[in-house]
Amino acid sequence: MTDFRDRERAEEAKFAHDEDMAFRIHARRNRLLGMWAAERMGLNAAEADAYAKSVVQADFEESGDEDVVRKLLGDLTMAGIDADDGEVRAALEATEVEARRALMGGV
């Protein structure tokens, strides 16, 4: 019975760790994506940092990535930047890979 409880605790700990890591990767991805968009909009360092934080916050509006994509497309369009859905989604995928590598590598 103890072995079962130990395994159960280990599985719960692994699940919690995996969920925490997924959240961190997602947040870092959104921050990097915000920095990408800020660079495209020509924002200075302070504005870029604030904008990246706003992209992270935008992800809490609804489940999935649509809220982030919608925010970026709207902001880029308002700034007069020619961007489309495919470009934003490609940047989203690229920044996810970068975020995953940074966190998994311990950077």
C-alpha positions as CSV (number, residue, x, y, z in Angstrom):
1,M,0.0,0.0,0.0
2,T,2.9,2.4,0.7
3,D,4.3,1.8,-2.7
4,F,1.0,2.8,-4.3
5,R,0.9,6.0,-2.2
6,D,4.5,6.8,-3.1
7,R,3.8,6.4,-6.8
8,E,0.6,8.4,-6.5
9,R,2.5,11.3,-4.8
10,A,5.3,11.1,-7.4
11,E,2.7,11.3,-10.2
12,E,1.0,14.2,-8.5
13,A,4.4,16.0,-8.1
14,K,5.3,15.3,-11.7
15,F,1.9,16.6,-12.9
16,A,2.3,19.8,-10.8
17,H,5.8,20.3,-12.2
18,D,4.7,19.8,-15.8
19,E,1.9,22.2,-15.4
20,D,4.1,24.8,-13.8
21,M,6.7,24.4,-16.6
22,A,4.0,24.7,-19.3
23,F,2.7,27.9,-17.6
24,R,6.3,29.4,-17.5
25,I,7.0,28.5,-21.1
26,H,3.7,30.0,-22.2
27,A,4.3,33.2,-20.3
28,R,7.9,33.5,-21.6
29,R,6.6,32.9,-25.1
30,N,4.1,35.7,-24.8
31,R,6.7,38.1,-23.4
32,L,9.1,37.3,-26.3
33,L,6.2,37.7,-28.7
34,G,5.4,41.1,-27.2
35,M,9.1,42.1,-27.6
36,W,8.9,41.0,-31.3
37,A,5.9,43.1,-31.9
38,A,7.3,46.0,-30.0
39,E,10.4,46.0,-32.2
40,R,8.2,46.0,-35.3
41,M,6.3,49.0,-33.9
42,G,9.6,50.8,-33.1
43,L,9.0,51.1,-29.4
44,N,11.8,52.2,-27.1
45,A,13.1,49.8,-24.3
46,A,10.7,51.0,-21.6
47,E,7.7,51.0,-23.9
48,A,8.7,47.5,-25.3
49,D,8.9,46.1,-21.8
50,A,5.5,47.5,-20.8
51,Y,4.0,46.2,-24.1
52,A,5.5,42.7,-23.6
53,K,3.9,42.6,-20.1
54,S,0.5,43.7,-21.7
55,V,0.8,40.7,-24.1
56,V,1.3,38.3,-21.2
57,Q,-1.7,39.8,-19.5
58,A,-3.8,39.6,-22.6
59,D,-3.4,35.8,-22.6
60,F,-5.5,35.6,-19.5
61,E,-8.6,36.8,-21.3
62,E,-9.6,33.4,-22.8
63,S,-8.3,29.9,-23.3
64,G,-6.0,29.4,-26.2
65,D,-3.9,31.7,-28.3
66,E,-6.6,33.6,-30.1
67,D,-6.6,36.5,-27.5
68,V,-2.9,37.0,-28.0
69,V,-3.1,36.8,-31.8
70,R,-6.0,39.2,-31.8
71,K,-4.2,41.7,-29.6
72,L,-1.0,41.6,-31.6
73,L,-2.8,42.0,-35.0
74,G,-4.9,44.9,-33.6
75,D,-1.9,46.7,-32.1
76,L,0.3,46.2,-35.2
77,T,-2.5,47.4,-37.5
78,M,-3.1,50.5,-35.2
79,A,0.7,51.2,-35.4
80,G,0.5,51.2,-39.2
81,I,2.5,47.9,-39.5
82,D,1.5,45.6,-42.3
83,A,1.1,42.2,-40.5
84,D,-1.2,39.3,-41.2
85,D,-2.4,36.3,-39.1
86,G,0.1,33.9,-40.6
87,E,3.1,36.2,-39.7
88,V,1.9,36.5,-36.1
89,R,1.3,32.8,-35.8
90,A,4.7,32.0,-37.2
91,A,6.3,34.4,-34.7
92,L,4.2,32.7,-32.0
93,E,5.6,29.3,-32.9
94,A,9.2,30.6,-33.1
95,T,9.0,32.3,-29.8
96,E,7.5,29.2,-28.2
97,V,10.5,27.2,-29.4
98,E,12.8,29.9,-28.0
99,A,11.0,30.0,-24.7
100,R,11.0,26.2,-24.4
101,R,14.7,26.0,-25.1
102,A,15.5,28.7,-22.6
103,L,13.5,27.2,-19.8
104,M,14.4,23.6,-20.4
105,G,18.1,24.6,-20.7
106,G,17.9,26.5,-17.5
107,V,18.7,29.8,-19.0
